[in-house]
Each structure stands twice: as C-alpha cells, then as structure tokens.
Amino acid sequence: MNHSPYIIIITAQNFTPEVIEKSRQVPVLVDFWAAWCAPCKMILPVLTKLADEYQGKFILAKVNTDEEQQLASQYSIRSIPTLKLFRHGQVVEDIMGAQPESVLRDMIDRHCERPADRLRSQAMAAHLSGNTEQAIALLEQARNMEPSYYPVQLDLAKILLEVKRFEEAQQLLKNLPVNVQMEPAVNELIAHLTFAAVADKAPTALSLEQAIAANPNDHQARYQLSAQQILTGDYETAMEHLLELMHRDRGFEDDAGRKGLLAVFTLLGNQGSIVSRYRSKMSSLLY
C-alpha cells in the first residue's frame, strides 16, 4: 500500500472536501477502480509514479467502485478504470482504460499551475489596465521560462494583434509546431490576424467600393474590402467578394480568394448553413 501524501482514498463521506474543495487549489485526478480489474492494476504504478513525481501539483484520489457504488453511479461509471480530472469543483477531463504515461502526463499538465501561468495572469491584468507594454514584457519573460508552453505564445500573439504589430504576431504563430497550428483556436487566430493585417493597410470601405465599381478587376481593393467586412462580421458579403476574386484571378496573391474563403470557414467554426453554402460555391469554381 502506497502511503504517499499525494494519494487519497476516497469515500462518499470525504468526496466533497478531498475532491471538490481540494480541486479549487490543485487538480484532483480521481481513479475509479476495483480490485478484480486487471487494467486497473496495470495503470496503478504509473499513476503512483506521477503523483510522487509531481509532488503535490496534483492529487490522486482513488475510488473503489465496489465499495463506493453511490459515487460510481453518480459519475456514470460504465467501465473501469475511468479517470476523471477535477478542477475548480468540476470535471474538466476524463478518460477510460489503461492509458500510457504520456497521455496521463499530458492531461495532468493541461491543468496544473505552471510557473509561467503566474506571469500570464499578471500580464492579462496589466493589459486590462492599459499597461500593454508591461503585459508584452511579462509574456516574453514567460515564453523564455517555458518555450514549449504554447498558451503563453497565443496570449502574446493576441496582444500583438490588438496593438497592430502584425508581423511579430504572424512570425510567432508561424514558429509554432504544425500540430499546434492546426488546433481550432490557433487556426482562428491565424485567420483573424491575416484579415486584420490586410484591412489595416486599406483605404475606407467607401473608397474601396468606389474603386471596385470603377474597375471590377481591382483585385487589391476587393480583397481589402472583404477583409474589412470580415472584421465587422459581414461574412456573407465578404465571401461574395472572395468568390468573385477567385473567379476573376486565381493567381492574385497566391490564390487569395480561395485561401480567404477557407479562412472565413475557420472563423465560422467550419460548420453551419452559411459555410455549407459557400463551400459548395467555392467547389463549383474549383471543379
């Protein structure tokens, strides 16, 4: 029996203080298990090792489902082992089965407070108070502290976008690993940054509309107008311009019309009737 201070036996009586309340301080990983369960025995040494290694950055809470059937029923345990990670009083992630150490470590890391998180909090507070340069400096410090902790870089890119330091923000996002760039939140930020950079260099919307009316082949004006419309939420009008740009000149800015449409789809979550309709229109131009 492991007597680690970071491993707790949970019953219905101590569940609230040891899991719900404790999770407001640190993540609590609840392991629903049973003595007869072979996969539970396989995963136990890994969980124990992680609990000892993390030295209290998370707590491992063990629930014997044979003895604590009420808890197993309350949390809809259908198979074991089931792991539920509690943070701030609620379940934030769960997984089933004997997962490898890397999967468990990644899940725990996503919810453990890291040294850089304190700097992130200070940076956000500074930014909200109008001290943007201080916020940027704090995030740079956090990035140097934990270069592979990508939420720091996303925070920094968002602030750089707000203060129109577009090239710095683009370079920051470009240097992220490809798998991180493909995450929806990062993809949306990249798309938003692209349109913001285009719109920032543009004349007024009225001037652009007049330019297009005078010369429908003024692709630059059409592209800039679509970027402005996207930033104001006028997605359909913007996508009509991008379709027209795609129709008129696929070579403009390396197929900016098609790429722009894909970026708008990303901003709209790649779902919904508008996305379906314009994806179909785009496909008809491609094929």
Buried (B, 14 or more C-beta within 10 A) or exposed (E): EEEEEBBBEBBEEEBEEBBBEBBEEBBBBBBBBBEEBEBBBEBBEBBBEBBBEBEEBBBBBBBBBEBBEEBBEEBEBEEBBBBBBBBEBEEBBBEBEBBEEEEBBEBBBEBBEBEBBEBBEBBBEBBEEEBBEBBBBBBBBBBEBBEEBBBBBBBBBBBBBEBEBBEBBBEBBEEBEEEBBEEEEBBBBBBBBBBBBBBEEBEEBEEBEBBBEEEEEBBBBBBBBBBBBBBEEBBEEBBBBBBBBBEBBBEBBEBBBBBBBBBBBBBBEEEEEBBEEBBEBBEEBEE
